[in-house]
C-alpha cells in the first residue's frame, strides 16, 4: 500500500497529545469515477489505529467500478456506507459540495467531534487520524487541521501557501467550527476548501497544516478533467476569483517560472489571473473575507521580504 513518502517515526505518535476522552470523527468522501485510486484510500482508512464513527462515500454519478469497489468494502465494515448520486456528464466543484451535503445528512444522527472531507485518491499511514485527533485535543481553538500532501516526488511548497492553509485533499474540521463557517459553499470554479478554511481564520479559529506527517496524493491537483497546462491557467483564474492581491499574484507567477514547465507556467498563471480580471469573473467572497485575505497576503509578503533582506545581509562579507 502506498503511504505518505515522509514515512512515520513511531515517536511522533508517542509525543502527540492524547485526549483523556478520545475525540470521535466522521468522514465524507465525494467520489466520481475513482476506480483507479479508491481501493488505496479504503485500505488506508480501514487500517487506521482510530477508526471513524462513520464514513460515507458519495458516488457522484460514477460510471466505472467505483460503486462496486465501495459496496464490497462497505459490506465488510458496517461503519462504511455507499451513497449514490444521479449521473451527470462532468466533474464540478459545486457538485462535490452537493455530494458532501448529502453525506452530511447521513451522519446527522451520529455523535462526533470532528468532521472530515477526504478525497478518494489519497493514502496515508495507519496513525494518520490518531495524530490529527491528538492535535485537536491539545488545542481547543484549532478549527481545521491537515497535513502536507506529496505528488510523485514533489512536496507541497509552503513559501506561497503558509501553514495556516489546509489542503482540501484531507481537511478535518472541529464540528463547531464547521457549523460556524456554514460548511462548504457550492462554487463551480472551485476554491470551496480554501473559502471554508479562510473563513474559519477570519472568525478567530486556528487553522494548521502539521508537517510531522503527510499524505500521498495520486492525481495531480486540478487535473481531474484537464491537462497540466490547462490546470495552471485555471489556477490563475481561480486566484483572481478568490481575491488574490495583484502584487502577490505577480510574484507568484515569477516563482512559478522557475518550476516546470519553466517560464510557461508563470505566464499561464498571470494570464489566467488577467483573464479573470478582463472578464470580470464573479467572486464568491464577501467584502469582509476579501479584505481579510488580502491583509494576510500583504503581511506574509512583508515577512518574506524581511527574511530575504536579512539572509542577503548575513551573506555580505
Beta strands, then each sheet from edge to edge (+ up, - down):
strand 1: 25-31
strand 2: 54-60
strand 3: 80-85
strand 4: 114-118
strand 5: 122-123
strand 6: 142-151
strand 7: 154-155
strand 8: 170-174
strand 9: 206-217
sheet 1: 3+ 2+ 1+ 4+ 8- 6+ 7-
sheet 2: 3+ 2+ 1+ 4+ 8- 6+ 9+ 5-
end
